Amino acid sequence: MPIKLENVAIAVRDLEATIAFFTDLGLTVLGRDEVSGEWADTAVGLDGNHAKIALLETPDGDGRLELFEYIHPDPIETEPTLANEIGMHRVAFSVDDLEHSLRIAARHGCRPLRGVATYGKIYRLTYVRGPSGIIVMLAQKLQPS
C-alpha cells in the first residue's frame, strides 16, 4: 500500500511568532483553525483538547508543517531537545541562500547552535534553535565544481 507523508506537527509556545518565523523563511500559510470537541479528544488522546492550529507549506508544495498552540490542557514546557536525544529531532529545509536564511532567522532571535558546516562537497548547513526551541536545519546545496 502506498504511503505519503501528510505533515509534521509541532506544538509551539506562541503560534503567531512561529508562523512569522516560518513564513519569513518562505513557507505559506494554507489555513488556520481552532480545534476542540470529542473528535479532537479522541484523535489526540487528551480530554478537553483545544488548540489553535496553522498549516504551512513549502514553496514547492511538497512539505507541510502543522503548528499548534494549546489552549487546553495547559501546555507543558520542557527543556529544548538536544541533538543526541531520542525522539522528534528536527525539521530540515533546503534553501537557495543559506546566508540570507540565517539573516532571517537572526531577526527572530534564532542563531546557529554552533556554526555553519560543509558536508562533503554537497551541502553547507547549520542547525538553528527556532521558536519554542524547535531545531531547524537549513541546508544549501553546493554547486558542482
Rosetta constraint file for C-alpha pairs under 8 A:
AtomPair CA 6 CA 64 HARMONIC 6.99 0.50
AtomPair CA 7 CA 63 HARMONIC 6.85 0.50
AtomPair CA 7 CA 64 HARMONIC 4.72 0.50
AtomPair CA 7 CA 65 HARMONIC 5.33 0.50
AtomPair CA 7 CA 66 HARMONIC 6.41 0.50
AtomPair CA 8 CA 64 HARMONIC 6.56 0.50
AtomPair CA 8 CA 65 HARMONIC 5.01 0.50
AtomPair CA 8 CA 66 HARMONIC 5.99 0.50
AtomPair CA 9 CA 65 HARMONIC 5.79 0.50
AtomPair CA 9 CA 66 HARMONIC 4.41 0.50
AtomPair CA 9 CA 67 HARMONIC 5.71 0.50
AtomPair CA 9 CA 68 HARMONIC 7.40 0.50
AtomPair CA 10 CA 65 HARMONIC 7.48 0.50
AtomPair CA 10 CA 66 HARMONIC 6.31 0.50
AtomPair CA 10 CA 67 HARMONIC 5.06 0.50
AtomPair CA 10 CA 68 HARMONIC 6.34 0.50
AtomPair CA 11 CA 67 HARMONIC 5.97 0.50
AtomPair CA 11 CA 68 HARMONIC 4.92 0.50
AtomPair CA 11 CA 69 HARMONIC 5.82 0.50
AtomPair CA 11 CA 70 HARMONIC 7.49 0.50
AtomPair CA 12 CA 18 HARMONIC 7.26 0.50
AtomPair CA 12 CA 67 HARMONIC 6.66 0.50
AtomPair CA 12 CA 68 HARMONIC 5.95 0.50
AtomPair CA 12 CA 69 HARMONIC 5.29 0.50
AtomPair CA 12 CA 70 HARMONIC 7.97 0.50
AtomPair CA 12 CA 131 HARMONIC 7.44 0.50
AtomPair CA 12 CA 132 HARMONIC 5.43 0.50
AtomPair CA 13 CA 69 HARMONIC 6.13 0.50
AtomPair CA 13 CA 75 HARMONIC 7.76 0.50
AtomPair CA 13 CA 131 HARMONIC 7.84 0.50
AtomPair CA 13 CA 132 HARMONIC 5.52 0.50
AtomPair CA 14 CA 18 HARMONIC 6.25 0.50
AtomPair CA 14 CA 69 HARMONIC 6.59 0.50
AtomPair CA 14 CA 131 HARMONIC 7.87 0.50
AtomPair CA 14 CA 132 HARMONIC 7.37 0.50
AtomPair CA 15 CA 19 HARMONIC 6.05 0.50
AtomPair CA 15 CA 52 HARMONIC 7.70 0.50
AtomPair CA 15 CA 53 HARMONIC 7.72 0.50
AtomPair CA 15 CA 54 HARMONIC 7.95 0.50
AtomPair CA 15 CA 67 HARMONIC 6.97 0.50
AtomPair CA 15 CA 68 HARMONIC 6.58 0.50
AtomPair CA 15 CA 69 HARMONIC 5.73 0.50
AtomPair CA 16 CA 20 HARMONIC 6.17 0.50
AtomPair CA 17 CA 21 HARMONIC 6.30 0.50
AtomPair CA 17 CA 131 HARMONIC 7.17 0.50
AtomPair CA 18 CA 22 HARMONIC 6.36 0.50
AtomPair CA 18 CA 67 HARMONIC 7.94 0.50
AtomPair CA 18 CA 131 HARMONIC 5.63 0.50
AtomPair CA 18 CA 132 HARMONIC 7.79 0.50
AtomPair CA 19 CA 23 HARMONIC 5.93 0.50
AtomPair CA 19 CA 29 HARMONIC 7.87 0.50
AtomPair CA 19 CA 54 HARMONIC 7.86 0.50
AtomPair CA 19 CA 67 HARMONIC 7.91 0.50
AtomPair CA 20 CA 24 HARMONIC 5.93 0.50
AtomPair CA 21 CA 25 HARMONIC 6.48 0.50
AtomPair CA 21 CA 104 HARMONIC 7.92 0.50
AtomPair CA 21 CA 105 HARMONIC 7.03 0.50
AtomPair CA 21 CA 108 HARMONIC 6.44 0.50
AtomPair CA 21 CA 130 HARMONIC 7.90 0.50
AtomPair CA 21 CA 131 HARMONIC 7.49 0.50
AtomPair CA 22 CA 26 HARMONIC 6.52 0.50
AtomPair CA 22 CA 27 HARMONIC 5.69 0.50
AtomPair CA 23 CA 27 HARMONIC 4.55 0.50
AtomPair CA 23 CA 28 HARMONIC 5.75 0.50
AtomPair CA 23 CA 29 HARMONIC 7.34 0.50
AtomPair CA 24 CA 104 HARMONIC 6.67 0.50
AtomPair CA 25 CA 101 HARMONIC 6.35 0.50
AtomPair CA 25 CA 104 HARMONIC 6.66 0.50
AtomPair CA 25 CA 105 HARMONIC 7.66 0.50
AtomPair CA 26 CA 58 HARMONIC 6.92 0.50
AtomPair CA 26 CA 59 HARMONIC 6.84 0.50
AtomPair CA 27 CA 56 HARMONIC 6.07 0.50
AtomPair CA 27 CA 57 HARMONIC 5.32 0.50
AtomPair CA 27 CA 58 HARMONIC 4.69 0.50
AtomPair CA 27 CA 59 HARMONIC 6.14 0.50
AtomPair CA 28 CA 56 HARMONIC 5.30 0.50
AtomPair CA 28 CA 57 HARMONIC 5.27 0.50
AtomPair CA 28 CA 58 HARMONIC 6.56 0.50
AtomPair CA 28 CA 59 HARMONIC 7.16 0.50
AtomPair CA 29 CA 54 HARMONIC 6.92 0.50
AtomPair CA 29 CA 55 HARMONIC 5.89 0.50
AtomPair CA 29 CA 56 HARMONIC 4.36 0.50
AtomPair CA 29 CA 57 HARMONIC 6.49 0.50
AtomPair CA 30 CA 54 HARMONIC 7.54 0.50
AtomPair CA 30 CA 55 HARMONIC 5.46 0.50
AtomPair CA 30 CA 56 HARMONIC 5.41 0.50
AtomPair CA 30 CA 57 HARMONIC 6.60 0.50
AtomPair CA 31 CA 54 HARMONIC 5.72 0.50
AtomPair CA 31 CA 55 HARMONIC 5.39 0.50
AtomPair CA 31 CA 56 HARMONIC 7.33 0.50
AtomPair CA 32 CA 52 HARMONIC 7.58 0.50
AtomPair CA 32 CA 53 HARMONIC 5.60 0.50
AtomPair CA 32 CA 54 HARMONIC 4.27 0.50
AtomPair CA 32 CA 55 HARMONIC 6.39 0.50
AtomPair CA 33 CA 52 HARMONIC 5.96 0.50
AtomPair CA 33 CA 53 HARMONIC 5.33 0.50
AtomPair CA 33 CA 54 HARMONIC 6.48 0.50
AtomPair CA 34 CA 50 HARMONIC 7.24 0.50
AtomPair CA 34 CA 51 HARMONIC 5.66 0.50
AtomPair CA 34 CA 52 HARMONIC 4.33 0.50
AtomPair CA 34 CA 53 HARMONIC 5.94 0.50
AtomPair CA 35 CA 40 HARMONIC 6.77 0.50
AtomPair CA 35 CA 49 HARMONIC 7.78 0.50
AtomPair CA 35 CA 50 HARMONIC 5.58 0.50
AtomPair CA 35 CA 51 HARMONIC 5.45 0.50
AtomPair CA 35 CA 52 HARMONIC 6.44 0.50
AtomPair CA 35 CA 53 HARMONIC 7.41 0.50
AtomPair CA 36 CA 40 HARMONIC 5.40 0.50
AtomPair CA 36 CA 41 HARMONIC 7.24 0.50
AtomPair CA 36 CA 48 HARMONIC 7.17 0.50
AtomPair CA 36 CA 49 HARMONIC 5.55 0.50
AtomPair CA 36 CA 50 HARMONIC 4.41 0.50
AtomPair CA 36 CA 51 HARMONIC 6.76 0.50
AtomPair CA 37 CA 41 HARMONIC 6.29 0.50
AtomPair CA 37 CA 48 HARMONIC 7.05 0.50
AtomPair CA 37 CA 49 HARMONIC 6.98 0.50
AtomPair CA 37 CA 50 HARMONIC 7.49 0.50
AtomPair CA 38 CA 42 HARMONIC 6.09 0.50
AtomPair CA 39 CA 43 HARMONIC 6.04 0.50
AtomPair CA 40 CA 44 HARMONIC 5.92 0.50
AtomPair CA 40 CA 45 HARMONIC 7.86 0.50
AtomPair CA 40 CA 46 HARMONIC 7.98 0.50
AtomPair CA 40 CA 49 HARMONIC 6.13 0.50
AtomPair CA 40 CA 50 HARMONIC 7.71 0.50
AtomPair CA 41 CA 45 HARMONIC 5.37 0.50
AtomPair CA 41 CA 46 HARMONIC 5.00 0.50
AtomPair CA 41 CA 47 HARMONIC 5.22 0.50
AtomPair CA 41 CA 48 HARMONIC 6.24 0.50
AtomPair CA 41 CA 49 HARMONIC 5.25 0.50
AtomPair CA 42 CA 46 HARMONIC 7.15 0.50
AtomPair CA 44 CA 49 HARMONIC 7.57 0.50
AtomPair CA 46 CA 73 HARMONIC 7.82 0.50
AtomPair CA 47 CA 73 HARMONIC 7.84 0.50
AtomPair CA 48 CA 72 HARMONIC 6.35 0.50
AtomPair CA 48 CA 73 HARMONIC 6.61 0.50
AtomPair CA 49 CA 70 HARMONIC 7.88 0.50
AtomPair CA 49 CA 71 HARMONIC 7.97 0.50
AtomPair CA 49 CA 72 HARMONIC 5.63 0.50
AtomPair CA 49 CA 73 HARMONIC 6.23 0.50
AtomPair CA 50 CA 70 HARMONIC 6.18 0.50
AtomPair CA 50 CA 71 HARMONIC 5.44 0.50
AtomPair CA 50 CA 72 HARMONIC 4.99 0.50
AtomPair CA 50 CA 73 HARMONIC 7.14 0.50
AtomPair CA 51 CA 68 HARMONIC 6.24 0.50
AtomPair CA 51 CA 69 HARMONIC 5.47 0.50
AtomPair CA 51 CA 70 HARMONIC 4.31 0.50
AtomPair CA 51 CA 71 HARMONIC 5.15 0.50
AtomPair CA 51 CA 72 HARMONIC 6.77 0.50
AtomPair CA 52 CA 68 HARMONIC 5.54 0.50
AtomPair CA 52 CA 69 HARMONIC 5.27 0.50
AtomPair CA 52 CA 70 HARMONIC 6.49 0.50
AtomPair CA 52 CA 71 HARMONIC 7.22 0.50
AtomPair CA 53 CA 66 HARMONIC 6.85 0.50
AtomPair CA 53 CA 67 HARMONIC 5.56 0.50
AtomPair CA 53 CA 68 HARMONIC 4.26 0.50
AtomPair CA 53 CA 69 HARMONIC 6.48 0.50
AtomPair CA 54 CA 66 HARMONIC 5.71 0.50
AtomPair CA 54 CA 67 HARMONIC 5.27 0.50
AtomPair CA 54 CA 68 HARMONIC 6.47 0.50
AtomPair CA 55 CA 64 HARMONIC 6.85 0.50
AtomPair CA 55 CA 65 HARMONIC 5.77 0.50
AtomPair CA 55 CA 66 HARMONIC 4.47 0.50
AtomPair CA 55 CA 67 HARMONIC 6.39 0.50
AtomPair CA 56 CA 64 HARMONIC 5.48 0.50
AtomPair CA 56 CA 65 HARMONIC 5.14 0.50
AtomPair CA 56 CA 66 HARMONIC 6.32 0.50
AtomPair CA 56 CA 67 HARMONIC 7.87 0.50
AtomPair CA 57 CA 61 HARMONIC 5.99 0.50
AtomPair CA 57 CA 62 HARMONIC 7.40 0.50
AtomPair CA 57 CA 63 HARMONIC 5.63 0.50
AtomPair CA 57 CA 64 HARMONIC 4.39 0.50
AtomPair CA 57 CA 65 HARMONIC 6.43 0.50
AtomPair CA 58 CA 62 HARMONIC 6.51 0.50
AtomPair CA 58 CA 63 HARMONIC 5.22 0.50
AtomPair CA 58 CA 64 HARMONIC 6.35 0.50
AtomPair CA 69 CA 75 HARMONIC 7.87 0.50
AtomPair CA 70 CA 74 HARMONIC 6.51 0.50
AtomPair CA 70 CA 75 HARMONIC 5.72 0.50
AtomPair CA 71 CA 75 HARMONIC 7.45 0.50
AtomPair CA 80 CA 132 HARMONIC 7.91 0.50
AtomPair CA 80 CA 133 HARMONIC 5.07 0.50
AtomPair CA 80 CA 134 HARMONIC 7.31 0.50
AtomPair CA 81 CA 85 HARMONIC 6.49 0.50
AtomPair CA 81 CA 89 HARMONIC 7.03 0.50
AtomPair CA 81 CA 133 HARMONIC 7.29 0.50
AtomPair CA 81 CA 134 HARMONIC 7.68 0.50
AtomPair CA 81 CA 135 HARMONIC 7.61 0.50
AtomPair CA 82 CA 89 HARMONIC 7.95 0.50
AtomPair CA 83 CA 89 HARMONIC 6.86 0.50
AtomPair CA 85 CA 89 HARMONIC 7.37 0.50
AtomPair CA 89 CA 135 HARMONIC 7.07 0.50
AtomPair CA 90 CA 134 HARMONIC 6.79 0.50
AtomPair CA 90 CA 135 HARMONIC 4.81 0.50
AtomPair CA 90 CA 136 HARMONIC 5.63 0.50
AtomPair CA 90 CA 137 HARMONIC 6.87 0.50
AtomPair CA 91 CA 134 HARMONIC 7.91 0.50
AtomPair CA 91 CA 135 HARMONIC 6.57 0.50
AtomPair CA 91 CA 136 HARMONIC 5.11 0.50
AtomPair CA 91 CA 137 HARMONIC 6.19 0.50
AtomPair CA 92 CA 136 HARMONIC 5.72 0.50
AtomPair CA 92 CA 137 HARMONIC 4.40 0.50
AtomPair CA 92 CA 138 HARMONIC 6.07 0.50
AtomPair CA 92 CA 139 HARMONIC 7.64 0.50
AtomPair CA 93 CA 136 HARMONIC 7.62 0.50
AtomPair CA 93 CA 137 HARMONIC 6.10 0.50
AtomPair CA 93 CA 138 HARMONIC 5.17 0.50
AtomPair CA 93 CA 139 HARMONIC 6.28 0.50
AtomPair CA 94 CA 138 HARMONIC 5.98 0.50
AtomPair CA 94 CA 139 HARMONIC 4.84 0.50
AtomPair CA 94 CA 140 HARMONIC 5.77 0.50
AtomPair CA 94 CA 141 HARMONIC 7.39 0.50
AtomPair CA 95 CA 101 HARMONIC 7.29 0.50
AtomPair CA 95 CA 138 HARMONIC 6.45 0.50
AtomPair CA 95 CA 139 HARMONIC 5.83 0.50
AtomPair CA 95 CA 140 HARMONIC 5.14 0.50
AtomPair CA 95 CA 141 HARMONIC 7.76 0.50
AtomPair CA 96 CA 140 HARMONIC 5.79 0.50
AtomPair CA 96 CA 141 HARMONIC 7.52 0.50
AtomPair CA 97 CA 101 HARMONIC 6.34 0.50
AtomPair CA 97 CA 140 HARMONIC 6.33 0.50
AtomPair CA 98 CA 102 HARMONIC 6.10 0.50
AtomPair CA 98 CA 124 HARMONIC 7.59 0.50
AtomPair CA 98 CA 125 HARMONIC 7.54 0.50
AtomPair CA 98 CA 138 HARMONIC 6.86 0.50
AtomPair CA 98 CA 139 HARMONIC 6.66 0.50
AtomPair CA 98 CA 140 HARMONIC 5.64 0.50
AtomPair CA 99 CA 103 HARMONIC 6.30 0.50
AtomPair CA 100 CA 104 HARMONIC 6.42 0.50
AtomPair CA 101 CA 105 HARMONIC 6.19 0.50
AtomPair CA 101 CA 138 HARMONIC 7.68 0.50
AtomPair CA 102 CA 106 HARMONIC 6.03 0.50
AtomPair CA 102 CA 111 HARMONIC 7.26 0.50
AtomPair CA 103 CA 107 HARMONIC 6.40 0.50
AtomPair CA 104 CA 108 HARMONIC 6.94 0.50
AtomPair CA 105 CA 109 HARMONIC 6.58 0.50
AtomPair CA 105 CA 110 HARMONIC 4.99 0.50
AtomPair CA 105 CA 111 HARMONIC 6.62 0.50
AtomPair CA 105 CA 128 HARMONIC 7.90 0.50
AtomPair CA 105 CA 130 HARMONIC 7.66 0.50
AtomPair CA 106 CA 110 HARMONIC 4.81 0.50
AtomPair CA 106 CA 111 HARMONIC 5.70 0.50
AtomPair CA 108 CA 131 HARMONIC 7.97 0.50
AtomPair CA 110 CA 128 HARMONIC 6.09 0.50
AtomPair CA 110 CA 129 HARMONIC 5.68 0.50
AtomPair CA 110 CA 130 HARMONIC 5.52 0.50
AtomPair CA 110 CA 131 HARMONIC 7.60 0.50
AtomPair CA 111 CA 128 HARMONIC 5.25 0.50
AtomPair CA 111 CA 129 HARMONIC 6.46 0.50
AtomPair CA 112 CA 116 HARMONIC 7.24 0.50
AtomPair CA 112 CA 126 HARMONIC 6.13 0.50
AtomPair CA 112 CA 127 HARMONIC 5.45 0.50
AtomPair CA 112 CA 128 HARMONIC 4.20 0.50
AtomPair CA 112 CA 129 HARMONIC 6.82 0.50
AtomPair CA 113 CA 126 HARMONIC 7.62 0.50
AtomPair CA 113 CA 127 HARMONIC 5.85 0.50
AtomPair CA 113 CA 128 HARMONIC 5.46 0.50
AtomPair CA 113 CA 129 HARMONIC 6.61 0.50
AtomPair CA 114 CA 126 HARMONIC 7.93 0.50
AtomPair CA 114 CA 127 HARMONIC 7.86 0.50
AtomPair CA 115 CA 126 HARMONIC 6.34 0.50
AtomPair CA 115 CA 127 HARMONIC 7.99 0.50
AtomPair CA 116 CA 124 HARMONIC 6.69 0.50
AtomPair CA 116 CA 125 HARMONIC 5.61 0.50
AtomPair CA 116 CA 126 HARMONIC 4.85 0.50
AtomPair CA 117 CA 124 HARMONIC 5.60 0.50
AtomPair CA 117 CA 125 HARMONIC 5.40 0.50
AtomPair CA 117 CA 126 HARMONIC 6.21 0.50
AtomPair CA 118 CA 122 HARMONIC 7.54 0.50
AtomPair CA 118 CA 123 HARMONIC 5.68 0.50
AtomPair CA 118 CA 124 HARMONIC 4.38 0.50
AtomPair CA 118 CA 125 HARMONIC 6.26 0.50
AtomPair CA 119 CA 123 HARMONIC 5.19 0.50
AtomPair CA 119 CA 124 HARMONIC 6.29 0.50
AtomPair CA 119 CA 125 HARMONIC 7.43 0.50
AtomPair CA 121 CA 142 HARMONIC 6.58 0.50
AtomPair CA 121 CA 144 HARMONIC 7.80 0.50
AtomPair CA 122 CA 141 HARMONIC 5.81 0.50
AtomPair CA 122 CA 142 HARMONIC 5.30 0.50
AtomPair CA 122 CA 143 HARMONIC 7.80 0.50
AtomPair CA 123 CA 139 HARMONIC 6.10 0.50
AtomPair CA 123 CA 140 HARMONIC 5.44 0.50
AtomPair CA 123 CA 141 HARMONIC 4.48 0.50
AtomPair CA 123 CA 142 HARMONIC 5.26 0.50
AtomPair CA 124 CA 139 HARMONIC 5.69 0.50
AtomPair CA 124 CA 140 HARMONIC 5.29 0.50
AtomPair CA 124 CA 141 HARMONIC 6.59 0.50
AtomPair CA 124 CA 142 HARMONIC 6.85 0.50
AtomPair CA 125 CA 137 HARMONIC 7.00 0.50
AtomPair CA 125 CA 138 HARMONIC 5.58 0.50
AtomPair CA 125 CA 139 HARMONIC 4.19 0.50
AtomPair CA 125 CA 140 HARMONIC 6.28 0.50
AtomPair CA 126 CA 137 HARMONIC 5.68 0.50
AtomPair CA 126 CA 138 HARMONIC 5.62 0.50
AtomPair CA 126 CA 139 HARMONIC 6.66 0.50
AtomPair CA 127 CA 135 HARMONIC 6.33 0.50
AtomPair CA 127 CA 136 HARMONIC 5.51 0.50
AtomPair CA 127 CA 137 HARMONIC 4.36 0.50
AtomPair CA 127 CA 138 HARMONIC 6.40 0.50
AtomPair CA 128 CA 135 HARMONIC 5.78 0.50
AtomPair CA 128 CA 136 HARMONIC 5.30 0.50
AtomPair CA 128 CA 137 HARMONIC 6.38 0.50
AtomPair CA 128 CA 138 HARMONIC 7.76 0.50
AtomPair CA 129 CA 133 HARMONIC 5.52 0.50
AtomPair CA 129 CA 134 HARMONIC 5.67 0.50
AtomPair CA 129 CA 135 HARMONIC 4.78 0.50
AtomPair CA 129 CA 136 HARMONIC 6.31 0.50
AtomPair CA 130 CA 134 HARMONIC 4.83 0.50
AtomPair CA 130 CA 135 HARMONIC 5.86 0.50
AtomPair CA 130 CA 136 HARMONIC 6.21 0.50
